[in-house]
Amino acid sequence: AEHDPDARAFLLTDSMVLAQQVQQAVANWHQKLSLPDFLLNSLQHSGLYVLPDLTECAKAANSLAPEHLQVMTENPAALWPLL
């Protein structure tokens, strides 16, 4: 989101705790780092979604069809057939 005003960033997770930690970290980083002025606009069009399970996260990722996708789980290969 910090590279382009039209960029969007999404976090799809099944963990409310992780979602809250990321939300707080983004707020802290924005205050501490020298980031572009357009970042807040980009983040307003981004999203942080807590879904019931990782299968639902994979389905949502397919719907979003991102140009770049990072799968960060203990076993990412388990989700590859779904993506």
N, C-alpha and C positions, 0 to 999 in steps of 0.2 A: 504494500500500500504506500510505502514511502518513496517508491520509484516513479510513480506516475499518478497524476490526479484522477485518471479514469480507472485505475487499478482497484480491484476489490480483493479482500482477504476474508476467508471463512474458516472457522474452526468448527468441526463436527466431532462431537465427543459424546460418550455415554456417561461422563463423570461431571456432576454438578460442581464438585470440589475443584476439579481442573479448570472448568469454565470460569469459576469465580477467581481462581488464582491468575489465570491469563488476563482476565478483565482488569484486575488490580495492577498486574505487571505492565500492561499497555499504558494505563494511566500514569504510572510512575515513570516509565521510560519517556513518555512524551514530555513530561515536566523536566526531566533531567538531561535529555539529549537535545542537541541542536538539529531538529528535524524540519523538513519543509513545511511551509504554511498550509499547503494543500492537504496535508496528512489527515487533519480532522475531517475534512470533507470526504476524503476517500474512506475513512473508517465509518462515517455515517452511512455509507452505502455498502458496508461490509456486514458480516454477521458472525455470531457466536451461537451455535445451536447445540442444545443438549437433547439427544435422542435416546430412545429406550435401549438400544444395543448397537454393536458395531456393524451388524448387517444393515440396520437402518441408516447408519452413517454412510456405508458404501452406496446404498441406493440414493441417498441425497447427493453424494459426490457425483454420481452418474448424472443426476438431474442438473447439477450445476455445470457439469462438463468443463472443469477448469483447464486452462492451458498448462498449468503446473500443479502437480498433486504430490503431497508428501504424506505417506502413510506411516504413522508413528505409533506402533503398538508393540507389545511383546512378541507377537507372531504375525508380522505383516503378510507373510506368504499365505496365511489362511484367508485373507481378504482378496487376494489377487483374482480368483475366479469371479468375484462379484464386481470387479471394477472394469 
